[in-house]
Every structure is written in structure tokens, then in C-alpha cells.
Amino acid sequence: MGRQLSLNAFLHDTGHHEASWRHPDSGAERLGDVRWYQDIARKAEAAKLDAVFLADGPAWWGSAYRSPNRFEPITLLTAIATATERIGLIATASTTFHEPYNLARLFASLDQVSGGRAGWNIVTTWSEAAAHNFGLDAVPETEERYARAQEFVDVVSQLWDSWEDDALVVDRASGTYVDVDKVHPIDHVGRFLKVRGPFSAPRPPQGRPVYIQAGSSNEGRAFAARNAEAIFTAHQTLADAQAFYRDIKTKAQGFGRDADHVKILPGISPFVADTAAEAEELYRSFNELTVPEYGLQALEGMAGVSLRHLDLDERVPAEAFGRAGSVLDNNRSRLQVVANIVERDRPTLRELLHRLAGGRGHNVVHGRPVQVADTIETWFTEGAADGFNVMPPLYPQLLDTFVEQVVPILQERGLFRTEYAGSTLREHYGLPRPESQYAAAHPAAAALA
């Protein structure tokens, strides 16, 4: 079997189009019901998708135009774990506002409950609203947030490694449950964190949950290349995606890593219909439901630029995003994505808001199933992606369409599995179980890893 796509279902309340909740067939009233999410995850698992993914932010955005976050991700994914058997479970958690010992316990528990299906989307939260919820007057500067994030990841990794793989002996005859000589304090004292350890439980089933990162800024790419095993990113064009792909793989190799163990997974938001005209009409009908005021709020939050002085049918001036940088050199990755749309396509403000409504800067595609499959195959085979974060505009209907009409085409082409080959998220992604730092010193432990 050749190289295989990775496909995640990115869970996002009623769907990824910002107006999806206004659609007459949306499940907006069910978003407080855990069974809504369990049903969606079972559909994704039936299609053999790699994982479901939950984004998160520890604050309310204060908008009348969007749903609040009803669930904390690890709690919700634990509930999903009990309703599924194979599909991976990826939760977002911030290194800015968590403490490493507590977070290590949460993810280790999710990995244990699910039998090795957990993934951690590592973020450094930039939201001022979140900072105010955690006793801070402002968010730390980007460089400081990423420095803390690196120390945080190092500490959590050490905590999960603090139990050797064969530390749990359960020897009834001797009365020994744990070989305490194989459980180690970490005694970490750093710039931001002080953690003695050891961890309170054995290593998680996967050794550690899969490390994931979502960010394409200068700091984000450097952090991802050093740490991430999968990277969620946003690109509008094949060329930009290829440049990012090459850059990350090269940087990862510079850290002594195997580039094949760093999966690049751009977002894709598919509007799929029987004909191209019907898909275009579907896309248009969703955009008719948008509220311009919300789109402007989202643009300001995402790109840090206000365009409220423009008429909706006035062209957006390129100079409004003049300091956005490029796909390989930018301080705010989503600002750069928006700037490229404006420079390349010269949209009106209304057109720009519609472009962003479907996927917040991720690639929105609309067409027949074979056209969407062609786009996925092209990006996959031409060095732009190892797979995709699938972002259906409307849940569950457009996820159903994708898995029933697009996934079979990818399977027929030999690009995507027809059955799971393993039971863990690492196995789905083709990633090895990481050795404990103590494995070299104790060959018996290495044999178990």
C-alpha cells in the first residue's frame, strides 16, 4: 500500500460556515446535547477518518451572532470516546493558561479511557479576553508565549516519561504493585515552571498523546518543526501550501527529525453537490445567511484590521494589509492569508467577508464529488499536504455528503484506507510510539515501547 491520506473531521458546533446555525436544517438547538457530537463522531468513524478535532478558547467572544463553547474539549472527547472505538480524539489546550501537571493528567486520562486515541493541539493563546479570565491584565508577548510553550511541552513530556514502561509489575506473590526504582522525579526548575514530579500514573498507552500544532507564523512554524507530529494550517492556494510544506519538512529535518513523522494537514471546507452549478448555488445560499456585522467582528479578531469605513461593495485596498508578510515570513499567519486574498483577487468587502465566512481563511471548495476529490489528490500528490482537516460547512449534512460521496472516490484511487489498520491515533497517522527517555538505560523497557 502506498502513501495514505490522513483525514480529520474538525468539529465546530453546527458547521464551519459562520451562518450555518441560521440554516433551517441546522441542529442549533442541540448543541448542548453530547449525543449530537457522539453521532457526528460515529459517522466519521464509520468512514474510517483518522480523528475528530476540537478547537477551543477559554473565553466568550461576546458576540450575538455565534454559538458559545458549550463544552470543555477533554470532557467532551471523553464522552465521545465511550461512544466510539477507533477514531482519534484531538483536543486543543493552551500552554499559556494551563499548568503542566494538571494538563498531563487530563490528556493521559483521555488516552487511557480511549485506549490510545488522544491528541493534543498545542496552542499559545493570544486572546486578551482569555487573559482577563486568568488574572492577567494582558496576554504575554508572542516570544514569551512560545518560550513558555516550549518549556511546558518539555515538562509534560518528562512527566509522561517519569514512569518507565515496565514500572507497573502487579506482582501478587511479592506484594509489589509498582517498581519504585523505575518511577523518577523530574525536578524541573525553569524560567516559567517549577515541577518536581514524578507523574501520578504510568505512561499513557501511546507513550504520549500525539503532539499537534496549529499556526503558521514565524514562531509557530519553528515551534511546530521542533515538536509537532501533525500541523493544522490554512492555505488558499496550492503554491502557498507547497512552500509551507517544504519549509516545515526542512526545518523538522534540521532538528534531527524524520520529515515523514510530521504530518501537514491544511483545512478544507467542502460544498459538495451533484453538479458544479448546484454546489455553487449551495455556497451562495449559505453566504446569503451571513450577518455583515459578525463578519467584520471576525475579521478584526482574526486579522487585527478594521475595514468598517468601507462600503460593503467597495473594493478592499491592498495597503490595508501591507505589513502581513509572506507565507514563510509573518508574525500573524491568518492576517497573511487574508492579505493574499485581497492582493490576488481584489475583492469587495462583501466578497471578502463571504470568502472568510466559509472557513475563516481555510480553503473553501465547491463542486461535484470528483472535483473535490481531485483537489485533495492534487494537494496530496504534489507536495502540499499529507492529509486534511475536513471542515464541513454544515453538520451533519455536509459531513454526510463528504464521507458518502468524496471518501469512496479517494478509496477507489488507493489514497485512503477502507479499514483501520490499528487502534491508536499514532497508528492511524503512521507515527511510532516514542521511546521513554529511560529506555536506553533499561533495554527491557525499550522492548515494550
C-alpha positions, 0 to 999 in steps of 0.5 A: 500500500502506498502513501495514505491520506490522513483525514480529520473531521474538525468539529465546530458546533453546527458547521464551519460556515459562520451562518450555518446555525441560521440554516433551517436544517441546522441542529442549533438547538442541540448543541448542548446535547453530547449525543449530537457530537457522539453521532457526528463522531460515529459517522466519521468513524464509520468512514474510517477518518483518522480523528475528530478535532476540537478547537477551543478558547477559554473565553466568550467572544461576546458576540450575538451572532455565534454559538458559545463553547458549550463544552470543555474539549477533554470532557467532551472527547471523553464522552465521545470516546465511550461512544466510539472505538477507533477514531482519534480524539484531538483536543486543543489546550493552551500552554499559556493558561494551563499548568503542566501537571494538571494538563498531563493528567487530563490528556493521559486520562483521555488516552487511557479511557480511549485506549490510545486515541488522544491528541493534543493541539498545542496552542499559545493563546493570544486572546486578551479576553482569555487573559482577563479570565486568568488574572492577567491584565494582558496576554504575554508577548508572542516570544514569551508565549512560545518560550513558555510553550516550549518549556511546558511541552518539555515538562509534560513530556518528562512527566509522561516519561517519569514512569518507565514502561515496565514500572507497573509489575502487579506482582501478587506473590511479592506484594509489589504493585509498582517498581519504585526504582523505575518511577523518577522525579523530574525536578524541573526548575525553569524560567516559567515552571517549577515541577518536581514530579514524578507523574501520578500514573504510568505512561499513557498507552501511546507513550504520549498523546500525539503532539499537534500544532496549529499556526503558521507564523514565524514562531509557530512554524519553528515551534511546530518543526521542533515538536509537532507530529501533525500541523493544522494550517490554512492555505488558499492556494496550492503554491502557498501550501507547497512552500509551507510544506517544504519549509516545515519538512526542512526545518523538522529535518534540521532538528534531527527529525524524520520529515515523514513523522510530521504530518501537514494537514491544511483545512478544507471546507467542502460544498459538495453537490451533484453538479458544479452549478448546484454546489455553487448555488449551495455556497451562495445560499449559505453566504446569503445567511451571513450577518455583515456585522459578525463578519467584520467582528471576525475579521478584526479578531482574526486579522487585527484590521478594521475595514468598517469605513468601507462600503460593503461593495467597495473594493478592499485596498491592498495597503490595508494589509501591507505589513502581513508578510509572506507565507514563510515570513509573518508574525500573524499567519491568518492576517497573511492569508487574508492579505493574499486574498485581497492582493490576488483577487481584489475583492469587495468587502462583501466578497471578502467577508463571504470568502472568510465566512466559509472557513475563516481563511481555510480553503473553501471548495465547491463542486461535484464529488470528483472535483473535490476529490481531485483537489485533495489528490492534487494537494496530496500528490504534489507536495502540499499536504499529507492529509486534511482537516475536513471542515464541513460547512454544515453538520451533519449534512455536509459531513454526510455528503463528504464521507458518502460521496468524496471518501469512496472516490479517494478509496477507489484511487488507493489514497485512503484506507477502507479499514483501520489498520490499528487502534491508536491515533499514532497508528492511524497517522503512521507515527511510532510510539516514542521511546521513554527517555529511560529506555536506553538505560533499561533495554527491557523497557525499550522492548515494550515501547 
